[in-house]
């Protein structure tokens, strides 16, 4: 059972449905090409390419390219953040977890959401007041620019590349299942569209792609929820009763199961999801697109409401699919035995859409699922390009002497390079178990990025030496723990037992990162360290008032 749970969770973050991770292709392989889905997808691509053309004419400066000139409203940015975060993983993977495990799946949904109140109350305002384009702007505010920016760029790029591989593999498998295209062709298609959005439209185009995608996903999800609840007479009690009658575990699905049996793994996973979310580069970058801290808070408030509501929708749909999809042999191999669910864990929400709305709704939801991947990879590419151009090239290599034109040129070349890297690695990893990249992505974000980010904003005692050694400790330990865990040591390398007994590193790697950062900073008595500590007062005023923060551009 444990393996199937890991497969389902991996699928949730792969944005490719449980079929990809669990290896159970079943009925999905036999799905015929849905012309409605292809038509809707082409319509979405046409619309977003038109937006990119419009955005390209408005992108004249580095500020426009990285942050849309800081002129996005809080509501618009909230929709874009929701669009960035509500990936196909949310729609497909999390609903599959609820479908498979009931209550345990709902616990995962909560873990994916809990990071947002932390961002709202602890980070949003200070991110906007202290940063300009990237996470490194904040971390290096009063520390050594070259060293801290180099480290921050390294951490950000590691997260971006790992998550990009996950998304590209997921995109290829999803399109292969839903549209009938060859895997390599699908990956190349996603890579090309990603590069076009970012290179020509920058943050303006990326923002509106994410807004449109968020509206489509919310609309599709609530429509499917309405049709599904109508099937049960709008009674949640009837949904739960039908699910417990159909599922092979019976009423046990309404309480904690074996998925969360190990408390240490559960806590470690939760820490990674909560604090990793708060330190994802493409999420943090969105806070620099609004004109002031007030709009930053509003954007997180809007995003949190939309994400929370959609997660509830996903949980209800996953529960409803147990009885509607899980007892219908049309949707899986093997049918039922004694009236109890034994199969059907192959993208149940898509089968639910077909059951409730026929090929039209299935086509729409399929197109939306793919549109989500385009929005996410565009945000990832932009975050990676900004780390290379703004942090490494302009600030470290050129020491702040690069012109805006040079920086933008490097950004566009970087987005092209990231597109090529994403396509190549996506194709190379087609047959690989990429479960470890999921844990690695959130583990690095929580262990390397988050401690340095939160301490740089709230602790005056942080020094450059402490930030570098603590951040590198988090980065290296997260990678090592994942390699030595079951997801790599056993599933990829092939050893019988793992060296590190837990699948999620955050509890250990994040703790090490905080500990090393604080201890080293406390022991640092250099003159530079004293000057960095003294500079916190100026940073504090800026973080509270926004005085000196970049304003929105006039256009």
C-alpha positions as CSV (number, residue, x, y, z in Angstrom):
1,X,0.0,0.0,0.0
2,X,2.8,2.4,0.9
3,X,4.2,2.3,-2.7
4,X,0.8,3.2,-4.2
5,X,0.5,6.1,-1.8
6,X,4.0,7.4,-2.8
7,X,3.0,6.9,-6.5
8,X,-0.2,9.0,-6.0
9,X,1.6,11.8,-4.2
10,X,4.3,11.8,-6.8
11,X,1.7,12.1,-9.4
12,X,0.1,15.0,-7.6
13,X,3.3,17.0,-8.0
14,X,4.2,15.7,-11.4
15,X,1.0,17.2,-12.8
16,X,0.5,14.0,-14.8
17,X,-2.1,12.0,-12.8
18,X,-1.5,8.8,-10.9
19,X,-1.0,6.8,-14.1
20,X,2.4,8.3,-14.5
21,X,3.8,7.5,-11.0
22,X,2.0,4.3,-10.2
23,X,2.6,2.8,-13.5
24,X,-1.0,1.8,-13.9
25,X,-1.9,3.1,-17.3
26,X,-5.0,0.9,-17.7
27,X,-7.9,2.4,-19.5
28,X,-6.1,5.7,-20.1
29,X,-3.9,4.0,-22.8
30,X,-7.1,3.1,-24.6
31,X,-8.6,6.5,-24.6
32,X,-9.3,7.8,-28.0
33,X,-8.1,11.2,-29.1
34,X,-10.6,13.9,-28.0
35,X,-11.1,16.5,-30.7
36,X,-13.0,18.8,-28.4
37,X,-10.0,18.8,-26.0
38,X,-7.6,19.5,-28.8
39,X,-9.8,22.3,-30.2
40,X,-10.1,24.0,-26.7
41,X,-6.4,23.7,-26.2
42,X,-5.6,25.3,-29.5
43,X,-8.0,28.1,-28.7
44,X,-6.2,28.7,-25.4
45,X,-2.8,28.7,-27.1
46,X,-4.1,31.2,-29.7
47,X,-5.5,33.5,-27.1
48,X,-2.3,33.4,-25.0
49,X,-0.1,34.0,-28.0
50,X,-2.2,37.0,-28.8
51,X,-1.7,38.3,-25.2
52,X,2.1,37.7,-25.6
53,X,2.1,39.8,-28.8
54,X,0.2,42.6,-26.9
55,X,2.5,42.3,-23.9
56,X,5.7,42.4,-26.0
57,X,4.8,45.9,-27.1
58,X,4.4,47.0,-23.5
59,X,7.7,45.4,-22.3
60,X,10.3,48.1,-22.6
61,X,12.4,47.9,-19.5
62,X,13.9,45.3,-17.1
63,X,11.1,46.3,-14.6
64,X,8.5,45.5,-17.2
65,X,10.1,42.2,-18.1
66,X,10.7,40.9,-14.6
67,X,7.7,42.4,-12.7
68,X,5.3,43.9,-15.2
69,X,6.5,47.3,-14.1
70,X,5.0,46.8,-10.6
71,X,1.6,47.8,-12.1
72,X,-0.4,44.6,-11.5
73,X,-3.3,45.1,-9.0
74,X,-3.7,43.0,-5.9
75,X,-6.8,41.2,-7.3
76,X,-5.1,40.5,-10.6
77,X,-1.9,39.3,-8.9
78,X,-4.0,37.2,-6.5
79,X,-5.6,35.5,-9.5
80,X,-2.2,35.0,-11.1
81,X,-0.7,33.5,-7.9
82,X,-3.7,31.1,-7.7
83,X,-3.2,30.2,-11.4
84,X,0.5,29.6,-10.7
85,X,-0.2,27.4,-7.7
86,X,-3.3,25.5,-8.8
87,X,-1.5,23.3,-11.1
88,X,-2.7,20.1,-12.9
89,X,-1.3,18.4,-9.8
90,X,-4.1,20.0,-7.8
91,X,-6.8,19.0,-10.2
92,X,-5.5,15.5,-11.0
93,X,-3.1,14.3,-8.3
94,X,-4.8,15.6,-5.1
95,X,-8.2,14.4,-6.2
96,X,-6.6,11.0,-6.9
97,X,-5.2,10.9,-3.4
98,X,-8.7,11.5,-1.9
99,X,-10.1,9.0,-4.3
100,X,-7.6,6.4,-3.2
101,X,-7.3,7.1,0.5
102,X,-10.2,9.4,1.6
103,X,-9.2,11.2,4.8
104,X,-5.4,10.8,4.2
105,X,-5.8,12.6,0.9
106,X,-7.6,15.5,2.6
107,X,-4.6,15.8,5.0
108,X,-2.3,16.3,2.1
109,X,-4.6,19.0,0.7
110,X,-4.4,20.8,4.0
111,X,-0.5,20.6,3.9
112,X,-0.5,22.2,0.4
113,X,-2.6,25.1,1.7
114,X,-1.2,25.9,5.1
115,X,1.9,27.7,3.7
116,X,-0.3,30.6,2.4
117,X,-1.3,32.1,5.8
118,X,2.4,32.1,6.6
119,X,3.1,34.0,3.4
120,X,0.2,36.4,4.1
121,X,1.1,37.3,7.7
122,X,4.9,37.0,7.8
123,X,6.2,37.6,4.3
124,X,4.1,39.4,1.8
125,X,4.5,43.0,3.0
126,X,8.3,42.7,3.6
127,X,8.8,40.9,0.3
128,X,7.3,43.8,-1.6
129,X,9.0,46.5,0.4
130,X,12.5,45.0,0.4
131,X,12.7,43.2,-3.0
132,X,12.8,44.4,-6.5
133,X,13.1,41.5,-8.9
134,X,14.2,38.3,-7.1
135,X,14.5,36.6,-3.7
136,X,18.2,37.5,-3.8
137,X,17.4,41.2,-3.6
138,X,16.0,40.6,-0.1
139,X,18.6,38.1,1.2
140,X,21.5,40.4,0.1
141,X,19.9,43.7,1.2
142,X,22.5,44.2,4.0
143,X,24.9,41.3,3.3
144,X,27.7,40.7,0.8
145,X,26.0,41.2,-2.6
146,X,28.2,38.9,-4.7
147,X,28.4,36.0,-2.3
148,X,24.8,36.0,-1.2
149,X,23.4,36.6,-4.7
150,X,25.5,33.7,-6.0
151,X,24.2,31.4,-3.3
152,X,20.6,32.6,-3.8
153,X,20.8,32.2,-7.5
154,X,22.2,28.7,-7.0
155,X,19.3,27.7,-4.7
156,X,16.7,29.3,-6.9
157,X,18.1,27.6,-10.1
158,X,18.2,24.2,-8.4
159,X,14.6,24.5,-7.4
160,X,13.6,25.8,-10.8
161,X,15.4,23.1,-12.8
162,X,14.1,20.3,-10.6
163,X,10.5,21.5,-10.7
164,X,10.8,22.2,-14.5
165,X,11.8,18.6,-15.1
166,X,8.8,17.4,-13.0
167,X,6.5,19.7,-15.0
168,X,8.0,18.7,-18.4
169,X,7.7,15.0,-17.7
170,X,4.2,15.5,-16.4
171,X,3.3,17.5,-19.5
172,X,4.6,14.9,-21.9
173,X,2.7,12.1,-20.2
174,X,-0.5,14.1,-19.8
175,X,-0.6,15.1,-23.4
176,X,0.3,11.6,-24.5
177,X,-2.7,10.3,-22.5
178,X,-5.2,12.9,-23.4
179,X,-4.3,14.1,-26.9
180,X,-2.6,11.1,-28.4
181,X,0.6,13.0,-29.3
182,X,4.1,11.4,-29.1
183,X,5.8,12.1,-25.7
184,X,8.8,13.9,-27.2
185,X,6.6,16.1,-29.5
186,X,4.5,17.1,-26.4
187,X,7.6,18.1,-24.4
188,X,9.0,20.1,-27.3
189,X,5.6,21.8,-27.7
190,X,5.5,22.9,-24.1
191,X,9.2,24.1,-24.2
192,X,8.5,26.2,-27.3
193,X,5.4,27.8,-25.9
194,X,7.2,28.5,-22.6
195,X,10.1,30.2,-24.3
196,X,7.7,32.3,-26.5
197,X,5.7,33.5,-23.5
198,X,8.7,34.5,-21.4
199,X,11.1,35.8,-24.1
200,X,8.6,38.0,-25.9
201,X,6.0,38.9,-23.2
202,X,7.9,38.7,-19.9
203,X,6.0,39.0,-16.7
204,X,3.1,40.8,-18.3
205,X,2.3,37.9,-20.6
206,X,3.0,35.3,-17.9
207,X,0.7,37.1,-15.5
208,X,-2.2,37.2,-17.9
209,X,-1.7,33.5,-19.0
210,X,-1.9,32.6,-15.3
211,X,-5.0,34.8,-14.8
212,X,-6.8,33.2,-17.7
213,X,-5.8,29.7,-16.6
214,X,-7.0,30.4,-13.1
215,X,-10.4,31.5,-14.3
216,X,-10.7,28.5,-16.5
217,X,-9.7,26.1,-13.8
218,X,-12.0,27.6,-11.2
219,X,-14.9,27.7,-13.7
220,X,-14.4,24.1,-14.7
221,X,-13.9,22.9,-11.2
222,X,-17.0,24.6,-9.8
223,X,-19.1,23.5,-12.8
224,X,-18.0,19.9,-12.3
225,X,-18.8,20.3,-8.6
226,X,-22.3,21.6,-9.3
227,X,-23.1,18.7,-11.7
228,X,-21.6,16.1,-9.2
229,X,-23.5,17.4,-6.2
230,X,-26.7,17.5,-8.3
231,X,-26.1,13.8,-8.9
232,X,-26.3,13.3,-5.1
233,X,-29.1,15.7,-4.5
234,X,-26.7,18.4,-3.2
235,X,-26.1,16.3,-0.1
236,X,-22.5,15.9,1.2
237,X,-23.8,13.2,3.5
238,X,-24.9,11.2,0.4
239,X,-21.4,11.7,-1.2
240,X,-19.7,10.3,1.9
241,X,-22.2,7.5,2.4
242,X,-21.8,6.4,-1.3
243,X,-18.0,6.6,-1.0
244,X,-17.8,4.4,2.1
245,X,-20.2,1.9,0.4
246,X,-18.1,1.7,-2.8
247,X,-14.5,1.8,-1.4
248,X,-12.9,-1.5,-0.5
249,X,-11.7,0.0,2.8
250,X,-15.3,0.9,3.7
251,X,-15.8,3.4,6.6
252,X,-12.1,3.4,7.4
253,X,-11.5,5.9,4.6
254,X,-13.2,8.5,6.8
255,X,-10.3,8.4,9.3
256,X,-6.5,8.4,9.3
257,X,-5.0,5.4,7.6
258,X,-1.6,3.9,6.9
259,X,-0.5,6.8,4.7
260,X,0.2,9.0,7.7
261,X,1.2,6.2,10.1
262,X,4.8,7.4,10.6
263,X,4.6,10.7,12.5
264,X,8.2,11.7,11.7
265,X,7.6,11.3,7.9
266,X,4.3,13.1,8.2
267,X,5.9,16.1,10.0
268,X,8.8,16.2,7.6
269,X,6.6,16.1,4.6
270,X,4.3,18.8,6.1
271,X,7.3,21.1,6.9
272,X,8.6,20.7,3.3
273,X,5.2,21.5,1.8
274,X,4.5,24.5,4.1
275,X,7.8,26.2,4.1
276,X,8.8,25.0,0.6
277,X,5.8,26.8,-0.8
278,X,6.8,30.0,1.0
279,X,10.2,29.9,-0.7
280,X,9.5,28.8,-4.2
281,X,11.2,31.4,-6.5
282,X,8.4,31.7,-9.0
283,X,5.9,32.3,-6.2
284,X,8.0,34.9,-4.4
285,X,8.7,36.8,-7.7
286,X,5.0,37.6,-8.0
287,X,5.1,39.9,-5.0
288,X,7.2,42.3,-6.9
289,X,4.6,42.8,-9.6
290,X,2.2,44.9,-7.4
291,X,2.7,48.7,-6.7
292,X,2.9,48.6,-2.9
293,X,2.7,46.4,0.3
294,X,-1.0,46.9,0.6
295,X,-1.6,45.4,-2.8
296,X,0.8,42.6,-1.9
297,X,-1.3,41.7,1.1
298,X,-4.4,41.9,-0.9
299,X,-3.0,39.6,-3.6
300,X,-2.2,36.9,-1.0
301,X,-5.6,37.3,0.6
302,X,-7.3,36.8,-2.8
303,X,-5.0,33.9,-3.7
304,X,-5.5,32.2,-0.4
305,X,-9.3,32.4,-0.7
306,X,-9.3,31.0,-4.3
307,X,-6.8,28.3,-3.5
308,X,-8.6,27.2,-0.4
309,X,-12.0,27.1,-2.1
310,X,-10.6,25.2,-5.0
311,X,-8.9,22.7,-2.7
312,X,-12.2,22.0,-1.0
313,X,-13.8,21.4,-4.5
314,X,-11.0,19.0,-5.4
315,X,-11.5,17.1,-2.1
316,X,-15.2,16.7,-2.7
317,X,-14.8,15.7,-6.3
318,X,-12.2,13.0,-5.2
319,X,-14.6,11.6,-2.7
320,X,-17.5,11.6,-5.2
321,X,-15.4,9.9,-7.8
322,X,-15.1,6.8,-5.5
323,X,-18.7,5.8,-6.1
324,X,-19.3,7.3,-9.6
325,X,-16.0,6.3,-11.2
326,X,-14.8,3.5,-8.9
327,X,-17.8,1.3,-9.6
328,X,-18.0,1.7,-13.3
329,X,-15.9,-0.8,-15.3
330,X,-15.9,1.6,-18.2
331,X,-13.2,3.7,-16.5
332,X,-10.7,1.0,-15.4
333,X,-9.5,-2.5,-15.9
334,X,-11.0,-5.3,-13.7
335,X,-14.4,-3.8,-12.7
336,X,-15.6,-4.5,-9.2
337,X,-15.6,-7.6,-7.0
338,X,-18.5,-8.0,-4.6
339,X,-19.6,-4.4,-5.3
340,X,-16.4,-3.0,-3.8
341,X,-13.9,-0.7,-5.5
342,X,-10.8,-2.4,-6.7
343,X,-9.5,-0.1,-9.5
344,X,-10.1,3.0,-11.4
345,X,-7.2,5.1,-9.9
346,X,-6.3,6.4,-13.3
347,X,-7.0,10.2,-13.3
348,X,-10.5,9.8,-11.7
349,X,-11.4,13.4,-12.0
350,X,-11.2,13.2,-15.8
351,X,-13.4,10.2,-15.8
352,X,-15.8,12.0,-13.4
353,X,-15.9,14.9,-15.9
354,X,-16.9,12.5,-18.7
355,X,-19.5,10.8,-16.5
356,X,-21.1,14.1,-15.5
357,X,-20.7,16.1,-18.7
358,X,-19.7,13.7,-21.5
359,X,-16.9,14.4,-24.0
360,X,-17.5,18.1,-24.0
361,X,-16.7,18.5,-20.3
362,X,-13.9,16.0,-20.5
363,X,-12.4,18.0,-23.4
364,X,-12.7,21.2,-21.5
365,X,-11.1,19.8,-18.3
366,X,-8.3,18.1,-20.3
367,X,-7.5,21.4,-22.0
368,X,-7.5,23.2,-18.7
369,X,-5.2,20.6,-17.2
370,X,-2.7,21.2,-19.9
371,X,-3.1,25.0,-19.8
372,X,-2.1,24.8,-16.1
373,X,1.3,23.3,-17.1
374,X,2.0,26.1,-19.6
375,X,1.3,28.7,-16.9
376,X,3.5,27.0,-14.3
377,X,6.5,26.4,-16.6
378,X,6.3,30.0,-17.9
379,X,6.6,31.2,-14.3
380,X,9.5,28.9,-13.6
381,X,11.4,29.9,-16.7
382,X,11.0,33.6,-15.8
383,X,12.2,33.0,-12.2
384,X,15.2,31.1,-13.5
385,X,16.0,33.7,-16.2
386,X,15.8,36.5,-13.6
387,X,18.3,34.7,-11.3
388,X,20.8,34.3,-14.1
389,X,20.5,37.7,-15.6
390,X,19.7,40.0,-12.6
391,X,21.6,38.2,-9.9
392,X,24.5,36.4,-11.5
393,X,25.2,38.5,-14.7
394,X,24.2,42.1,-13.7
395,X,25.1,42.1,-10.0
396,X,27.9,39.5,-9.6
397,X,29.7,39.4,-13.0
398,X,29.2,43.0,-14.1
399,X,29.1,44.4,-10.5
400,X,26.0,46.5,-11.2
401,X,27.5,48.1,-14.3
402,X,25.3,46.3,-16.9
403,X,22.8,48.3,-18.8
404,X,19.1,47.4,-18.8
405,X,19.3,46.4,-22.5
406,X,22.2,44.0,-21.7
407,X,20.3,42.5,-18.7
408,X,17.2,42.0,-20.7
409,X,19.2,40.4,-23.5
410,X,20.8,38.0,-21.1
411,X,17.3,37.3,-19.6
412,X,15.9,36.3,-22.9
413,X,18.9,34.2,-23.8
414,X,18.6,32.5,-20.3
415,X,14.9,31.7,-20.9
416,X,15.8,30.2,-24.2
417,X,18.5,28.1,-22.6
418,X,16.2,27.0,-19.8
419,X,13.7,26.0,-22.4
420,X,16.3,23.8,-24.2
421,X,17.4,22.3,-20.8
422,X,13.8,21.6,-19.8
423,X,13.1,19.9,-23.1
424,X,16.3,17.8,-23.1
425,X,15.9,16.7,-19.5
426,X,12.2,16.1,-19.9
427,X,12.9,13.7,-22.8
428,X,15.8,12.0,-20.9
429,X,13.7,11.5,-17.8
430,X,10.7,10.0,-19.6
431,X,11.3,6.5,-18.3
432,X,12.8,7.5,-15.0
433,X,11.2,7.5,-11.6
434,X,11.2,11.3,-10.9
435,X,9.6,11.0,-7.5
436,X,12.8,12.1,-5.8
437,X,12.7,15.5,-7.7
438,X,9.4,16.3,-5.9
439,X,10.9,15.9,-2.5
440,X,14.1,17.6,-3.6
441,X,12.3,20.6,-5.0
442,X,10.3,21.4,-1.8
443,X,13.2,20.2,0.4
444,X,15.7,22.6,-1.1
445,X,13.2,25.5,-1.1
446,X,12.4,24.8,2.6
447,X,16.0,24.1,3.6
448,X,18.1,26.4,1.6
449,X,15.9,29.4,0.6
450,X,13.5,29.7,3.5
451,X,15.9,29.9,6.4
452,X,18.0,32.6,4.8
453,X,15.0,34.5,3.5
454,X,13.0,34.6,6.8
455,X,16.1,35.3,9.0
456,X,17.3,38.1,6.7
457,X,13.9,39.8,7.1
458,X,13.4,39.2,10.9
459,X,16.7,38.6,12.6
460,X,19.2,41.4,13.0
461,X,22.0,39.0,14.0
462,X,22.2,37.4,10.5
463,X,25.6,37.7,8.8
464,X,26.9,36.8,5.4
465,X,29.0,34.0,6.8
466,X,26.0,32.5,8.6
467,X,23.7,32.9,5.7
468,X,26.1,31.2,3.3
469,X,27.1,28.3,5.5
470,X,23.6,27.7,6.8
471,X,22.1,27.9,3.3
472,X,24.7,25.6,1.8
473,X,24.1,23.2,4.7
474,X,20.4,23.1,3.9
475,X,21.0,22.7,0.2
476,X,23.6,19.9,0.5
477,X,21.8,18.0,3.3
478,X,18.5,18.1,1.4
479,X,20.1,16.6,-1.7
480,X,22.0,14.0,0.3
481,X,19.0,12.9,2.4
482,X,16.9,12.5,-0.8
483,X,19.6,10.5,-2.5
484,X,20.0,8.2,0.5
485,X,16.2,7.8,0.9
486,X,13.9,5.2,-0.5
487,X,12.9,7.3,-3.4
488,X,16.4,7.3,-4.9
489,X,18.6,4.7,-3.0
490,X,16.0,2.0,-3.5
491,X,13.6,3.0,-6.4
492,X,16.3,4.5,-8.7
493,X,19.7,3.1,-7.7
494,X,18.3,-0.3,-6.8
495,X,19.6,-1.0,-3.3
496,X,17.4,-3.2,-1.0
497,X,17.2,-0.8,1.9
498,X,17.6,3.0,2.2
499,X,20.4,4.6,4.2
500,X,18.2,7.5,5.3
501,X,14.9,6.0,6.5
502,X,12.5,8.9,5.7
503,X,11.3,10.0,2.3
504,X,11.1,13.7,3.0
505,X,14.2,15.7,4.2
506,X,12.8,19.0,5.4
507,X,12.5,18.1,9.2
508,X,16.2,17.4,9.3
509,X,17.8,19.5,6.5
510,X,15.8,22.7,7.4
511,X,16.6,22.2,11.1
512,X,20.3,21.9,10.2
513,X,20.1,25.0,8.1
514,X,18.6,27.1,10.8
515,X,21.0,25.8,13.4
516,X,24.2,26.4,11.4
517,X,23.0,29.8,10.2
518,X,22.3,31.0,13.8
519,X,25.4,29.5,15.4
520,X,27.8,30.7,12.7
521,X,26.3,34.2,12.8
522,X,26.5,34.3,16.5
523,X,30.2,33.3,16.4
524,X,31.1,35.9,13.6
525,X,32.8,38.8,15.3
526,X,34.3,40.4,12.2
527,X,34.0,44.1,11.4
528,X,31.8,43.3,8.4
529,X,29.5,41.2,10.5
530,X,29.1,44.2,13.0
531,X,28.3,46.5,10.1
532,X,25.7,44.1,8.7
533,X,24.0,43.8,12.1
534,X,24.0,47.6,12.4
535,X,22.4,47.9,8.9
536,X,19.4,46.0,10.1
537,X,17.8,49.2,11.5
538,X,17.7,50.8,8.0
539,X,16.3,47.5,6.6
540,X,13.6,47.4,9.3
541,X,12.4,50.9,8.4
542,X,12.3,50.0,4.7
543,X,10.4,46.7,5.4
544,X,7.8,48.5,7.5
545,X,7.2,51.7,5.5
546,X,8.3,50.8,1.9
547,X,10.3,54.0,1.7
548,X,12.8,53.6,-1.1
549,X,11.0,50.6,-2.6
550,X,10.6,50.6,-6.4
551,X,7.3,52.2,-7.5
552,X,5.1,51.0,-10.3
553,X,6.1,52.2,-13.7
554,X,4.0,54.8,-15.4
555,X,2.8,52.4,-18.1
